[in-house]
Amino acid sequence: MKRPWLLWAPLVVMACIGGLAIYGLAVPKDNQVHSAMIGRKLPAFALPAATQGVLPLSSKDMADGKPRLLNIFASWCIPCKAESPQLEALKAAGVEIDGIAIRDRPEDVAAFLNEFGNPYRRIGSDSEMAVQLRLGSSGVPETYVIGADGMILFQFIGDIRAENVPMLIEKLKVAE
């Protein structure tokens, strides 16, 4: 036998696989998506109004000295419909919310707002998803806490549920 170390190779490979398995079980899983945009200025954009009767949205509108939420939604998005009562609750608590409608037609946005309410101060139409991608958003709904100076302070992925409302209000208070 000219290569006795070959006898040990399967044992070393199995030990490495076992070590990786133990490491995977021992280290807690991090389910939080960490956005590269947190702590950066909102990218410059100017979007047309998503439908008649709403104001258009630009990045300049969001750096006016007041913290606010920026909600990315779509009329065809089922979780966006589910979060509507929570957005209304945030609005009732005095939170300013701006929206960006993704890949939507004006008549569909109007029907959505008519059915589920309009908690938004302004709604821009991002039909090509260009602003959504520049924000680092991966889908709808997503909500950003924007500081008074236009800085992105927090990103919430998914639909806002009742238990998330106090946390978002607290994030906005810290942003003042």
URKAJO-V83749 format. One record per backbone hydrogen bond with DSSP energy under -1.0 kcal/mol. CO is the residue of the C=O (numbers start at 1). NH is the residue of the N-H. If there is no record, write none. Layout:
co->[CO,CO]
nh->[NH,NH]
//
This chain:
co->[3,4,5,8,9,10,11,12,13,14,15,16,17,18,19,20,21,22,23,37,40,45,47,48,51,55,57,60,68,69,70,71,72,73,74,77,78,79,83,84,85,86,87,88,89,90,91,96,97,98,99,100,101,105,106,107,108,109,110,111,112,113,122,123,124,126,126,129,130,131,132,141,142,143,144,145,145,146,147,148,150,151,152,154,156,161,164,165,166,167,168,169,170,171]
nh->[6,7,8,12,13,14,15,16,17,18,19,20,21,22,23,24,25,26,27,40,152,59,57,125,54,123,47,63,146,98,144,100,142,102,77,81,82,83,87,88,89,90,91,92,93,95,94,69,121,71,124,73,126,109,110,111,112,113,114,115,116,117,99,50,101,103,129,133,134,135,137,158,72,156,70,153,154,68,150,65,42,147,39,145,143,164,168,169,170,171,172,173,174,175]
//
